[in-house]
């Protein structure tokens, strides 16, 4: 597969899978405001996924549009990182997963606004305001959970410890990533990783949370199509209507 198409699918799949995870919480938020916020973030990510998929389909040249890329690929064809497919768990799990992703996403999208590919830069520019809000919100909630009650602090620390091993895959660059860096399309891993660690450390300091070891072992494989068992169940629910009624339209 063309490196740029593969890269665009990774961006789209990250946004789509996390959007689906958050959509599962619609009507189940701990408070009405949070319920609405979760749904709005899910919709933002879905809109971003559509833009990445549309461009990927155009470059691929096989006639696949955004719907086909979202609903007619199997789990091994998805290129999202393992972090975004992890279950929602309790609310601390949900927000810690979101915070880890949002921190990377913010710096990644900011760098992509300067991409040598004008279309990628345009999509990133359209997404940046939403992504900025996502990071501000998830960071604030991590602080409130960590620096709240003894119970909320314990839940937040446990979530950080358990999800930490999924946080580093975004910086594990392969041939596709390096080709995009060489072409000036995407940012290099090292500066993004440093920005990510610096911001996470600042928020964890405010939240009175202990940051897991920087050099801890990290999971990987999602970007190459090797996923956890969770993705298959997520896709079975998300893709059911299109699979059951091929080509159905409203």
TORLO-419377 format. One line per 2 residues: number of its first residue (from 1); their letters; for each residue x, y, z of N, C-alpha, C, CB. Coordinates in Angstrom, 3 decimals, padded with zeros to 6 digits. Glycine has a CB too. Example, Ala and Ser with C-alpha at 12.3 -4.5 7.8 and 13.67 -1.06 7.14 Angstrom:
REM residues 2
1	as	013.190 -005.690 007.800 012.300 -004.500 007.800 013.200 -003.300 007.800 011.308 -004.473 009.046 | 012.850 -002.250 007.080 013.670 -001.060 007.140 012.900 000.030 007.870 014.084 -000.598 005.725
***
This chain:
REM residues 250
1	xx	000.834 -001.198 000.000 000.000 000.000 000.000 000.873 001.254 000.000 -000.946 000.003 001.219 | 000.441 002.270 -000.730 001.151 003.539 -000.764 001.294 004.092 000.656 000.414 004.552 -001.674
3	xx	002.496 004.606 000.969 002.764 005.091 002.323 001.801 006.204 002.744 004.198 005.590 002.419 | 001.491 007.111 001.840 000.617 008.210 002.229 -000.801 007.718 002.487 000.609 009.291 001.151
5	xx	-001.288 006.802 001.677 -002.618 006.227 001.907 -002.642 005.518 003.260 -003.002 005.238 000.764 | -001.607 004.750 003.535 -001.517 004.035 004.805 -001.503 005.015 005.974 -000.261 003.150 004.838
7	xx	-000.773 006.099 005.822 -000.686 007.107 006.875 -002.039 007.767 007.110 000.362 008.164 006.517 | -002.745 008.084 006.041 -004.068 008.689 006.163 -005.052 007.735 006.823 -004.589 009.110 004.792
9	xx	-004.963 006.453 006.498 -005.839 005.469 007.133 -005.557 005.380 008.624 -005.667 004.092 006.480 | -004.320 005.502 009.009 -003.990 005.484 010.436 -004.637 006.663 011.159 -002.463 005.513 010.636
11	xx	-004.546 007.824 010.559 -005.170 009.001 011.163 -006.687 008.830 011.251 -004.823 010.264 010.357 | -007.279 008.349 010.168 -008.718 008.156 010.147 -009.172 007.070 011.099 -009.171 007.831 008.760
13	xx	-008.438 005.969 011.151 -008.827 004.855 012.012 -008.728 005.229 013.491 -007.953 003.636 011.723 | -007.691 005.967 013.858 -007.590 006.429 015.248 -008.829 007.222 015.645 -006.328 007.290 015.443
15	xx	-009.204 008.161 014.791 -010.343 009.021 015.095 -011.651 008.226 015.097 -010.425 010.170 014.082 | -011.816 007.342 014.128 -013.065 006.581 014.017 -013.254 005.628 015.193 -013.089 005.796 012.708
17	xx	-012.230 004.875 015.524 -012.362 003.880 016.593 -012.590 004.554 017.938 -011.113 002.990 016.658 | -011.883 005.638 018.218 -012.109 006.340 019.483 -013.494 006.982 019.501 -011.023 007.411 019.711
19	xx	-013.936 007.478 018.358 -015.287 008.032 018.268 -016.325 006.968 018.616 -015.551 008.594 016.856 | -016.143 005.761 018.081 -017.076 004.677 018.375 -017.063 004.316 019.848 -016.744 003.454 017.542
21	xx	-015.885 004.257 020.443 -015.788 003.974 021.875 -016.574 005.014 022.687 -014.306 003.953 022.321 | -016.377 006.277 022.383 -017.076 007.326 023.126 -018.572 007.287 022.864 -016.520 008.697 022.758
23	xx	-018.961 006.911 021.655 -020.385 006.823 021.321 -021.087 005.772 022.181 -020.564 006.491 019.830 | -020.361 004.761 022.612 -020.945 003.728 023.467 -021.428 004.297 024.795 -019.932 002.622 023.718
25	xx	-020.907 005.460 025.162 -021.253 006.062 026.450 -022.411 007.048 026.354 -020.050 006.759 027.026 | -022.956 007.236 025.169 -024.077 008.160 025.002 -025.249 007.704 025.879 -024.508 008.244 023.505
27	xx	-025.706 008.578 026.749 -026.775 008.236 027.674 -026.294 007.573 028.948 -027.746 007.348 027.002 | -024.948 007.408 029.084 -024.399 006.707 030.248 -023.376 007.553 031.005 -023.757 005.401 029.813
29	xx	-023.278 008.833 030.666 -022.316 009.697 031.334 -022.639 009.882 032.804 -022.264 011.038 030.651 | -021.644 010.226 033.639 -021.868 010.391 035.076 -022.683 011.632 035.415 -020.548 010.451 035.793
31	xx	-022.788 012.549 034.478 -023.605 013.752 034.653 -024.055 014.190 033.266 -022.809 014.905 035.395 | -025.160 014.935 033.193 -025.709 015.319 031.896 -024.694 016.102 031.071 -026.977 016.146 032.083
33	xx	-023.972 017.018 031.706 -022.974 017.814 030.989 -021.891 016.925 030.393 -022.345 018.853 031.923 | -021.450 015.934 031.179 -020.425 015.020 030.696 -020.951 014.135 029.573 -019.906 014.159 031.837
35	xx	-022.212 013.739 029.691 -022.816 012.920 028.644 -022.799 013.668 027.318 -024.258 012.526 029.021 | -023.159 014.941 027.356 -023.170 015.764 026.141 -021.757 015.989 025.628 -023.854 017.115 026.408
37	xx	-020.821 016.213 026.541 -019.436 016.469 026.131 -018.822 015.258 025.453 -018.590 016.870 027.334 | -019.058 014.078 026.002 -018.522 012.856 025.408 -019.051 012.666 023.993 -018.873 011.639 026.272
39	xx	-020.354 012.919 023.830 -020.964 012.760 022.512 -020.424 013.779 021.528 -022.476 012.885 022.609 | -020.206 015.007 021.988 -019.661 016.039 021.106 -018.242 015.709 020.666 -019.684 017.393 021.802
41	xx	-017.425 015.193 021.575 -016.061 014.794 021.208 -016.116 013.652 020.193 -015.247 014.366 022.469 | -017.030 012.702 020.412 -017.187 011.591 019.465 -017.550 012.107 018.079 -018.262 010.608 019.960
43	xx	-018.441 013.084 018.018 -018.849 013.654 016.723 -017.701 014.410 016.068 -020.055 014.591 016.903 | -016.919 015.129 016.859 -015.746 015.828 016.311 -014.797 014.827 015.656 -015.007 016.621 017.425
45	xx	-014.503 013.745 016.367 -013.575 012.741 015.851 -014.133 012.054 014.616 -013.261 011.706 016.923 | -015.449 011.835 014.591 -016.070 011.216 013.425 -015.930 012.112 012.195 -017.551 010.920 013.702
47	xx	-016.120 013.405 012.393 -015.952 014.346 011.281 -014.529 014.359 010.767 -016.352 015.745 011.706 | -013.561 014.273 011.675 -012.163 014.237 011.258 -011.863 012.944 010.498 -011.232 014.370 012.478
49	xx	-012.400 011.828 010.985 -012.192 010.551 010.303 -012.716 010.611 008.871 -012.880 009.412 011.072 | -013.866 011.230 008.681 -014.438 011.347 007.332 -013.488 012.072 006.387 -015.781 012.082 007.384
51	xx	-012.878 013.144 006.863 -011.973 013.901 006.000 -010.732 013.093 005.645 -011.565 015.205 006.675 | -010.176 012.366 006.624 -008.987 011.550 006.348 -009.322 010.418 005.389 -008.406 010.980 007.653
53	xx	-010.477 009.776 005.595 -010.876 008.663 004.726 -011.166 009.129 003.300 -012.106 007.965 005.300 | -011.806 010.270 003.190 -012.118 010.781 001.846 -010.839 011.000 001.046 -012.920 012.099 001.935
55	xx	-009.858 011.603 001.673 -008.593 011.853 000.987 -007.864 010.546 000.695 -007.705 012.777 001.825 | -007.882 009.615 001.658 -007.228 008.319 001.440 -007.863 007.585 000.264 -007.307 007.450 002.711
57	xx	-009.191 007.621 000.179 -009.887 006.950 -000.919 -009.549 007.551 -002.269 -011.377 007.007 -000.702 | -009.428 008.868 -002.301 -009.081 009.539 -003.555 -007.678 009.140 -004.018 -009.170 011.066 -003.389
59	xx	-006.721 009.127 -003.091 -005.349 008.780 -003.450 -005.214 007.299 -003.802 -004.404 009.130 -002.307 | -005.975 006.460 -003.121 -005.898 005.025 -003.367 -006.339 004.677 -004.782 -006.749 004.271 -002.357
61	xx	-007.390 005.362 -005.258 -007.847 005.154 -006.629 -008.568 003.848 -006.887 -006.705 005.234 -007.530 | -009.130 003.247 -005.842 -009.861 001.985 -006.014 -011.374 002.176 -005.906 -009.397 000.967 -004.976
63	xx	-011.809 003.415 -005.864 -013.231 003.687 -005.809 -013.856 003.527 -004.436 -013.924 002.810 -006.751 | -013.038 003.420 -003.391 -013.586 003.270 -002.044 -013.797 004.651 -001.420 -012.645 002.404 -001.155
65	xx	-015.019 004.884 -000.944 -015.303 006.164 -000.297 -015.199 006.003 001.213 -016.706 006.689 -000.694 | -015.578 007.060 001.952 -015.437 007.054 003.402 -016.251 005.934 004.053 -015.861 008.398 003.970
67	xx	-017.447 005.667 003.524 -018.293 004.626 004.100 -017.694 003.239 003.914 -019.676 004.674 003.480 | -017.166 002.977 002.732 -016.568 001.671 002.475 -015.329 001.451 003.332 -016.212 001.534 000.998
69	xx	-014.536 002.495 003.506 -013.341 002.377 004.336 -013.704 002.163 005.799 -012.469 003.620 004.190 | -014.795 002.746 006.240 -015.200 002.596 007.639 -015.906 001.270 007.902 -016.106 003.740 008.040
71	xx	-016.776 000.854 006.993 -017.682 -000.253 007.282 -017.373 -001.564 006.566 -019.047 000.153 006.942 | -016.488 -001.548 005.601 -016.245 -002.764 004.830 -014.802 -003.255 004.911 -016.611 -002.530 003.395
73	xx	-014.121 -002.858 005.959 -012.796 -003.428 006.222 -012.856 -004.288 007.478 -011.726 -002.308 006.378 | -012.082 -005.369 007.501 -012.013 -006.231 008.675 -010.972 -005.698 009.658 -011.678 -007.681 008.265
75	xx	-010.960 -006.282 010.852 -010.084 -005.779 011.923 -008.623 -005.720 011.504 -010.217 -006.652 013.156 | -008.140 -006.729 010.772 -006.722 -006.734 010.409 -006.379 -005.665 009.371 -006.332 -008.100 009.879
77	xx	-007.396 -005.035 008.782 -007.155 -003.950 007.828 -007.137 -002.585 008.505 -008.214 -003.967 006.739 | -007.515 -002.532 009.771 -007.513 -001.258 010.487 -006.109 -000.963 011.002 -008.529 -001.278 011.656
79	xx	-005.770 000.321 011.036 -004.411 000.746 011.363 -004.357 001.677 012.576 -003.792 001.435 010.168 | -005.379 001.655 013.404 -005.379 002.484 014.609 -004.438 001.920 015.670 -006.796 002.599 015.174
81	xx	-003.964 002.783 016.549 -003.139 002.334 017.667 -004.014 001.592 018.673 -002.417 003.533 018.344 | -003.396 000.727 019.451 -004.129 -000.114 020.395 -004.826 000.692 021.485 -003.191 -001.109 021.028
83	xx	-004.295 001.853 021.820 -004.866 002.663 022.901 -006.341 002.957 022.675 -004.102 003.969 023.038 | -006.708 003.363 021.467 -008.066 003.857 021.233 -009.109 002.744 021.217 -008.116 004.611 019.929
85	xx	-008.690 001.498 021.080 -009.665 000.405 021.059 -009.885 -000.208 022.433 -009.218 -000.667 020.096 | -009.143 000.270 023.442 -009.316 -000.278 024.784 -010.705 000.063 025.333 -008.221 000.257 025.727
87	xx	-011.304 -000.834 026.123 -012.664 -000.625 026.637 -012.785 000.643 027.474 -013.094 -001.819 027.466 | -014.009 001.135 027.583 -014.248 002.365 028.338 -013.962 002.204 029.824 -015.675 002.818 028.145
89	xx	-014.265 001.037 030.381 -014.016 000.816 031.803 -014.802 001.784 032.665 -012.535 000.945 032.105 | -014.196 002.223 033.785 -014.837 003.253 034.601 -014.503 004.632 034.034 -014.385 003.144 036.088
91	xx	-015.028 005.688 034.649 -014.849 007.007 034.042 -013.400 007.478 034.079 -015.726 008.018 034.742 | -012.651 007.054 035.083 -011.228 007.393 035.125 -010.489 006.725 033.970 -010.607 006.970 036.474
93	xx	-010.846 005.477 033.652 -010.249 004.793 032.507 -010.549 005.548 031.213 -010.768 003.346 032.413 | -011.811 005.932 031.054 -012.228 006.643 029.844 -011.455 007.945 029.673 -013.731 006.931 029.886
95	xx	-011.341 008.713 030.751 -010.696 010.021 030.644 -009.178 009.915 030.541 -011.065 010.877 031.837 | -008.588 008.912 031.171 -007.133 008.752 031.050 -006.774 008.327 029.633 -006.602 007.714 032.074
97	xx	-007.551 007.401 029.073 -007.347 007.013 027.668 -007.477 008.237 026.770 -008.365 005.918 027.239 | -008.488 009.049 027.022 -008.717 010.241 026.217 -007.569 011.232 026.361 -010.033 010.902 026.611
99	xx	-007.106 011.422 027.575 -006.023 012.378 027.824 -004.726 011.948 027.141 -005.790 012.534 029.330 | -004.380 010.681 027.245 -003.168 010.205 026.582 -003.269 010.422 025.070 -002.929 008.709 026.898
101	xx	-004.422 010.094 024.506 -004.600 010.285 023.064 -004.637 011.764 022.704 -005.883 009.600 022.589 | -005.408 012.549 023.433 -005.569 013.968 023.117 -004.238 014.709 023.138 -006.533 014.616 024.095
103	xx	-003.370 014.352 024.081 -002.071 015.028 024.170 -001.266 014.795 022.905 -001.283 014.538 025.397 | -001.181 013.535 022.487 -000.492 013.252 021.227 -001.209 013.918 020.056 -000.395 011.735 020.995
105	xx	-002.522 013.808 020.007 -003.303 014.296 018.874 -003.126 015.809 018.696 -004.791 013.954 019.066 | -003.096 016.517 019.812 -002.944 017.978 019.752 -001.615 018.367 019.101 -003.036 018.586 021.167
107	xx	-000.544 017.784 019.558 000.768 018.127 019.001 000.928 017.592 017.581 001.884 017.577 019.894 | 000.355 016.436 017.300 000.413 015.871 015.951 -000.339 016.739 014.953 -000.158 014.457 015.943
109	xx	-001.579 017.099 015.294 -002.385 017.920 014.386 -001.757 019.305 014.213 -003.831 018.051 014.914 | -001.223 019.855 015.289 -000.552 021.149 015.181 000.603 021.098 014.201 -000.053 021.601 016.542
111	xx	001.377 020.018 014.253 002.498 019.865 013.322 002.004 019.635 011.896 003.401 018.704 013.758 | 000.901 018.917 011.749 000.373 018.629 010.414 -000.191 019.871 009.726 -000.703 017.568 010.504
113	xx	-000.479 020.923 010.461 -000.911 022.169 009.811 000.218 022.759 008.972 -001.382 023.196 010.863 | 001.441 022.276 009.201 002.609 022.740 008.430 003.095 021.656 007.463 003.759 023.148 009.384
115	xx	002.250 020.694 007.173 002.611 019.590 006.283 002.900 020.082 004.868 001.494 018.551 006.252 | 003.791 019.378 004.195 004.089 019.699 002.796 002.934 019.327 001.878 005.359 018.982 002.346
117	xx	002.036 018.486 002.354 000.838 018.122 001.598 -000.261 019.128 001.946 000.383 016.645 001.916 | -000.657 019.931 000.986 -001.610 021.011 001.244 -002.951 020.491 001.757 -001.827 021.822 -000.021
119	xx	-003.383 019.351 001.258 -004.678 018.784 001.683 -004.610 018.337 003.145 -005.077 017.583 000.776 | -003.525 017.695 003.529 -003.348 017.290 004.923 -003.293 018.506 005.833 -002.074 016.452 005.084
121	xx	-002.551 019.529 005.404 -002.467 020.758 006.198 -003.840 021.405 006.364 -001.497 021.749 005.544 | -004.647 021.358 005.316 -005.988 021.939 005.367 -006.880 021.183 006.347 -006.622 021.940 003.972
123	xx	-006.849 019.855 006.290 -007.656 019.045 007.212 -007.205 019.276 008.650 -007.554 017.542 006.854 | -005.895 019.334 008.855 -005.366 019.569 010.198 -005.806 020.932 010.729 -003.833 019.473 010.194
125	xx	-005.776 021.937 009.869 -006.187 023.286 010.277 -007.658 023.293 010.698 -005.954 024.297 009.128 | -008.488 022.573 009.955 -009.914 022.490 010.298 -010.132 021.756 011.618 -010.690 021.786 009.181
127	xx	-009.250 020.831 011.933 -009.410 019.994 013.123 -008.803 020.603 014.378 -008.795 018.650 012.881 | -007.900 021.551 014.234 -007.085 022.007 015.352 -007.899 022.613 016.499 -006.092 023.012 014.864
129	xx	-008.917 023.398 016.181 -009.716 024.013 017.233 -010.420 022.953 018.072 -010.740 024.976 016.632 | -010.960 021.933 017.405 -011.630 020.845 018.126 -010.634 020.081 018.994 -012.320 019.884 017.136
131	xx	-009.487 019.764 018.428 -008.480 018.980 019.140 -007.952 019.755 020.350 -007.319 018.606 018.194 | -007.832 021.068 020.214 -007.391 021.910 021.326 -008.379 021.831 022.481 -007.222 023.368 020.869
133	xx	-009.666 021.887 022.163 -010.704 021.759 023.187 -010.655 020.381 023.834 -012.095 022.009 022.581 | -010.474 019.341 023.036 -010.438 017.984 023.580 -009.339 017.855 024.635 -010.218 016.957 022.453
135	xx	-008.162 018.385 024.334 -007.040 018.269 025.268 -007.291 019.081 026.535 -005.739 018.729 024.598 | -007.818 020.277 026.380 -008.089 021.109 027.550 -009.096 020.423 028.479 -008.615 022.494 027.115
137	xx	-010.110 019.824 027.879 -011.156 019.172 028.661 -010.636 017.909 029.365 -012.340 018.818 027.757 | -009.969 017.026 028.628 -009.512 015.784 029.251 -008.440 016.051 030.304 -008.973 014.825 028.188
139	xx	-007.566 017.029 030.051 -006.558 017.369 031.045 -007.186 017.902 032.320 -005.591 018.387 030.482 | -008.206 018.741 032.173 -008.901 019.288 033.344 -009.557 018.179 034.153 -009.956 020.320 032.913
141	xx	-010.155 017.209 033.479 -010.833 016.127 034.192 -009.839 015.188 034.872 -011.716 015.339 033.233 | -008.677 014.972 034.265 -007.646 014.173 034.920 -007.192 014.854 036.210 -006.444 013.952 033.973
143	xx	-007.048 016.175 036.169 -006.668 016.921 037.374 -007.763 016.811 038.437 -006.399 018.410 037.033 | -008.998 016.956 038.026 -010.109 016.888 038.982 -010.229 015.499 039.605 -011.424 017.264 038.294
145	xx	-009.995 014.471 038.829 -010.050 013.105 039.361 -008.845 012.823 040.268 -010.097 012.079 038.205 | -007.663 013.190 039.794 -006.461 012.891 040.567 -006.366 013.684 041.852 -005.248 013.151 039.739
147	xx	-006.773 014.939 041.815 -006.667 015.817 042.980 -008.004 015.951 043.695 -006.159 017.196 042.563 | -008.874 014.950 043.514 -010.190 014.982 044.149 -010.207 014.208 045.450 -011.237 014.427 043.213
149	xx	-011.095 013.247 045.543 -011.183 012.417 046.740 -010.146 011.309 046.703 -012.585 011.823 046.882 | -009.980 010.629 047.827 -009.058 009.490 047.855 -009.487 008.422 046.852 -008.986 008.889 049.272
151	xx	-010.801 008.254 046.722 -011.322 007.238 045.801 -011.046 007.610 044.353 -012.825 007.047 046.010 | -011.352 008.867 043.980 -011.126 009.278 042.592 -009.637 009.259 042.261 -011.707 010.682 042.340
153	xx	-008.813 009.627 043.225 -007.363 009.593 043.011 -006.899 008.164 042.741 -006.616 010.175 044.233 | -007.405 007.219 043.515 -007.004 005.824 043.344 -007.425 005.300 041.977 -007.608 004.954 044.451
155	xx	-008.642 005.644 041.547 -009.108 005.212 040.229 -008.244 005.822 039.123 -010.588 005.602 040.027 | -007.915 007.111 039.259 -007.114 007.784 038.234 -005.708 007.202 038.158 -007.043 009.285 038.517
157	xx	-005.111 006.917 039.309 -003.757 006.354 039.309 -003.743 004.959 038.707 -003.194 006.315 040.730 | -004.758 004.168 039.040 -004.852 002.823 038.467 -005.017 002.887 036.955 -006.023 002.052 039.093
159	xx	-005.856 003.807 036.495 -006.064 003.965 035.054 -004.760 004.356 034.362 -007.151 005.024 034.776 | -004.019 005.289 034.957 -002.744 005.712 034.373 -001.770 004.547 034.293 -002.129 006.854 035.190
161	xx	-001.691 003.777 035.363 -000.756 002.647 035.393 -001.107 001.589 034.351 -000.740 002.015 036.780 | -002.402 001.312 034.198 -002.826 000.240 033.301 -002.793 000.637 031.827 -004.213 -000.203 033.666
163	xx	-003.049 001.914 031.545 -003.085 002.366 030.147 -001.732 002.859 029.641 -004.105 003.468 029.993 | -000.792 003.027 030.546 000.513 003.582 030.170 001.191 002.789 029.070 001.418 003.639 031.373
165	xx	001.080 001.466 029.122 001.780 000.636 028.144 001.217 000.776 026.731 001.718 -000.808 028.568 | 000.064 001.427 026.599 -000.507 001.672 025.271 -000.191 003.075 024.751 -002.014 001.470 025.310
167	xx	000.426 003.891 025.579 000.595 005.303 025.228 001.753 005.569 024.267 000.803 006.103 026.476 | 002.696 004.647 024.159 003.895 004.917 023.380 003.867 004.464 021.939 005.024 004.296 024.028
169	xx	002.824 003.742 021.531 002.802 003.207 020.173 002.809 004.307 019.116 001.585 002.327 019.984 | 002.209 005.448 019.428 002.154 006.550 018.457 003.548 007.048 018.093 001.321 007.707 019.014
171	xx	004.522 006.797 018.956 005.890 007.256 018.692 006.779 006.145 018.139 006.506 007.813 019.964 | 006.221 004.978 017.950 006.973 003.850 017.408 006.872 003.904 015.883 006.435 002.480 017.968
173	xx	007.769 004.624 015.259 007.706 004.866 013.817 008.217 003.675 013.017 008.509 006.106 013.459 | 007.532 003.407 011.916 007.950 002.358 011.001 008.256 002.974 009.637 006.859 001.260 010.881
175	xx	008.327 002.138 008.612 008.700 002.603 007.277 007.731 003.658 006.745 008.759 001.428 006.315 | 006.443 003.470 006.997 005.443 004.447 006.538 005.654 005.797 007.205 004.021 003.939 006.824
177	xx	005.810 005.798 008.521 006.021 007.052 009.254 007.286 007.758 008.780 006.104 006.784 010.762 | 008.353 007.007 008.655 009.626 007.612 008.257 009.563 008.174 006.841 010.752 006.586 008.358
179	xx	008.814 007.510 005.957 008.660 008.029 004.600 007.906 009.350 004.607 007.932 007.013 003.716 | 006.913 009.469 005.476 006.155 010.721 005.584 006.995 011.832 006.201 004.891 010.505 006.415
181	xx	007.849 011.480 007.145 008.754 012.478 007.731 009.735 012.963 006.669 009.521 011.887 008.951 | 010.313 012.037 005.913 011.290 012.390 004.879 010.680 013.286 003.812 011.853 011.132 004.232
183	xx	009.391 013.107 003.541 008.714 013.909 002.521 008.186 015.231 003.073 007.572 013.119 001.918 | 008.376 015.459 004.362 007.883 016.699 004.963 006.385 016.688 005.214 008.228 017.863 004.081
185	xx	005.779 015.512 005.098 004.330 015.395 005.297 003.986 015.348 006.777 003.788 014.143 004.595 | 004.787 014.634 007.559 004.486 014.391 008.967 005.665 014.786 009.848 004.126 012.917 009.193
187	xx	005.409 015.051 011.132 006.487 015.430 012.055 007.279 014.211 012.527 005.911 016.174 013.263 | 008.510 014.441 012.931 009.355 013.382 013.460 008.870 012.958 014.837 010.818 013.837 013.524
189	xx	009.265 011.764 015.252 008.771 011.208 016.508 009.376 011.885 017.740 009.059 009.728 016.554 | 010.686 012.157 017.716 011.383 012.626 018.918 010.791 013.911 019.505 012.839 012.851 018.600
191	xx	010.582 014.972 018.704 010.003 016.188 019.298 008.575 015.989 019.792 010.028 017.313 018.288 | 007.785 015.198 019.070 006.420 014.919 019.516 006.431 014.187 020.856 005.667 014.088 018.462
193	xx	007.316 013.216 020.961 007.410 012.432 022.199 007.788 013.317 023.375 008.436 011.300 022.044 | 008.715 014.234 023.161 009.129 015.125 024.250 007.997 016.054 024.654 010.357 015.944 023.839
195	xx	007.283 016.611 023.656 006.141 017.468 023.965 005.074 016.702 024.729 005.549 018.053 022.686 | 004.850 015.451 024.335 003.851 014.617 025.006 004.229 014.386 026.466 003.699 013.271 024.280
197	xx	005.452 013.970 026.701 005.895 013.710 028.069 005.859 014.967 028.931 007.297 013.133 028.062 | 006.270 016.083 028.374 006.282 017.330 029.144 004.874 017.720 029.583 006.906 018.463 028.317
199	xx	003.921 017.618 028.650 002.549 018.005 028.988 001.924 017.026 029.975 001.693 018.089 027.723 | 002.124 015.738 029.750 001.580 014.740 030.677 002.165 014.937 032.070 001.871 013.308 030.172
201	xx	003.463 015.219 032.148 004.105 015.440 033.442 003.500 016.655 034.147 005.624 015.628 033.264 | 003.236 017.721 033.400 002.628 018.923 033.997 001.246 018.616 034.566 002.525 020.052 032.953
203	xx	000.416 017.931 033.798 -000.937 017.610 034.238 -000.909 016.635 035.416 -001.751 017.018 033.076 | -000.033 015.646 035.358 000.069 014.696 036.466 000.542 015.390 037.738 001.022 013.551 036.105
205	xx	001.395 016.395 037.580 001.828 017.154 038.745 000.659 017.873 039.403 002.904 018.155 038.354 | -000.176 018.527 038.603 -001.371 019.188 039.127 -002.343 018.195 039.734 -002.060 019.973 038.030
207	xx	-002.407 017.019 039.136 -003.361 016.000 039.576 -002.842 015.176 040.753 -003.695 015.079 038.423 | -001.641 015.444 041.203 -000.968 014.686 042.275 -000.900 013.194 041.942 -001.701 014.888 043.618
209	xx	-000.699 012.890 040.663 -000.577 011.513 040.213 000.893 011.175 039.967 -001.411 011.282 038.935 | 001.261 009.940 040.196 002.624 009.479 039.941 002.738 009.033 038.494 003.015 008.326 040.903
211	xx	003.695 009.604 037.784 003.882 009.263 036.380 004.651 007.948 036.267 004.625 010.396 035.634 | 004.118 006.988 035.523 004.845 005.726 035.331 006.204 005.963 034.667 004.008 004.753 034.481
213	xx	007.090 004.965 034.707 008.435 005.148 034.147 008.416 005.533 032.662 009.243 003.873 034.327 | 009.234 006.500 032.313 009.312 006.967 030.937 009.802 005.862 030.003 010.232 008.182 030.845
215	xx	010.675 005.000 030.517 011.262 003.954 029.679 010.524 002.613 029.823 012.736 003.773 030.032 | 009.280 002.644 030.271 008.505 001.411 030.436 008.280 000.727 029.083 007.149 001.714 031.114
217	xx	008.087 -000.583 029.124 007.795 -001.347 027.911 006.448 -000.927 027.348 007.809 -002.865 028.198 | 006.354 -000.820 026.016 005.132 -000.369 025.360 004.579 -001.419 024.404 005.391 000.925 024.612
219	xx	003.262 -001.512 024.371 002.583 -002.364 023.399 002.726 -001.767 022.000 001.086 -002.537 023.769 | 002.632 -002.604 020.989 002.670 -002.121 019.613 002.001 -003.141 018.705 004.126 -001.851 019.156
221	xx	001.777 -002.764 017.460 001.204 -003.678 016.480 -000.055 -003.170 015.815 000.915 -004.968 017.123 | -000.782 -002.282 016.483 -002.026 -001.789 015.911 -001.839 -001.077 014.587 -002.689 -000.871 016.872
223	xx	-000.755 -000.332 014.461 -000.489 000.410 013.226 -000.196 -000.518 012.056 000.678 001.363 013.427 | 000.160 -001.754 012.366 000.426 -002.740 011.322 -000.733 -003.741 011.176 001.729 -003.487 011.629
225	xx	-001.841 -003.501 011.869 -003.008 -004.363 011.733 -003.094 -005.502 012.724 -003.037 -004.917 010.389 | -002.255 -005.496 013.762 -002.293 -006.533 014.804 -002.964 -005.938 016.041 -000.842 -007.065 015.147
227	xx	-004.186 -006.355 016.284 -005.011 -005.700 017.294 -005.347 -006.599 018.476 -006.277 -005.213 016.668 | -005.869 -005.975 019.523 -006.380 -006.725 020.663 -007.734 -007.318 020.291 -006.495 -005.821 021.928
229	xx	-008.232 -008.194 021.144 -009.529 -008.822 020.883 -010.674 -007.818 020.915 -009.787 -009.920 021.896 | -010.427 -006.654 021.503 -011.494 -005.673 021.668 -011.966 -005.077 020.346 -011.032 -004.570 022.579
231	xx	-011.068 -004.940 019.387 -011.445 -004.264 018.146 -012.490 -005.049 017.361 -010.218 -004.039 017.281 | -012.371 -006.362 017.346 -013.328 -007.173 016.606 -014.751 -006.973 017.098 -012.957 -008.629 016.704
233	xx	-014.938 -006.926 018.415 -016.265 -006.705 018.978 -016.774 -005.311 018.656 -016.244 -006.918 020.483 | -015.873 -004.323 018.714 -016.259 -002.949 018.403 -016.736 -002.840 016.952 -015.080 -001.987 018.653
235	xx	-015.986 -003.446 016.039 -016.361 -003.366 014.629 -017.630 -004.155 014.335 -015.226 -003.873 013.755 | -017.831 -005.272 015.032 -019.039 -006.068 014.810 -020.286 -005.238 015.095 -019.026 -007.332 015.692
237	xx	-020.218 -004.417 016.121 -021.356 -003.551 016.441 -021.441 -002.371 015.484 -021.253 -003.045 017.880 | -020.305 -001.735 015.212 -020.302 -000.538 014.385 -020.685 -000.841 012.932 -018.933 000.117 014.435
239	xx	-020.264 -001.978 012.421 -020.457 -002.302 011.011 -021.689 -003.159 010.734 -019.248 -003.005 010.497 | -022.460 -003.486 011.758 -023.531 -004.470 011.596 -024.530 -004.095 010.504 -024.261 -004.643 012.902
241	xx	-025.030 -002.873 010.526 -026.085 -002.496 009.581 -025.606 -002.609 008.136 -026.563 -001.068 009.862 | -024.416 -002.099 007.858 -023.901 -002.139 006.491 -023.597 -003.572 006.050 -022.641 -001.276 006.377
243	xx	-023.140 -004.390 006.990 -022.849 -005.789 006.646 -024.147 -006.587 006.432 -021.994 -006.449 007.759 | -025.160 -006.278 007.233 -026.421 -007.017 007.142 -027.236 -006.600 005.925 -027.243 -006.811 008.405
245	xx	-027.138 -005.318 005.563 -027.899 -004.796 004.429 -026.947 -004.040 003.493 -029.061 -003.863 004.917 | -026.151 -004.767 002.722 -025.125 -004.141 001.875 -025.723 -003.075 000.956 -024.410 -005.208 001.035
247	xx	-025.055 -001.915 000.962 -025.482 -000.829 000.081 -026.724 -000.110 000.525 -025.704 -001.350 -001.266 | -027.207 -000.385 001.723 -028.427 000.282 002.200 -028.208 001.780 002.338 -028.876 -000.309 003.545
249	xx	-029.217 002.539 001.980 -029.168 003.994 002.109 -030.401 004.466 002.850 -029.065 004.679 000.723 | -030.282 005.598 003.545 -031.434 006.149 004.266 -032.415 006.733 003.267 -030.991 007.230 005.292
***
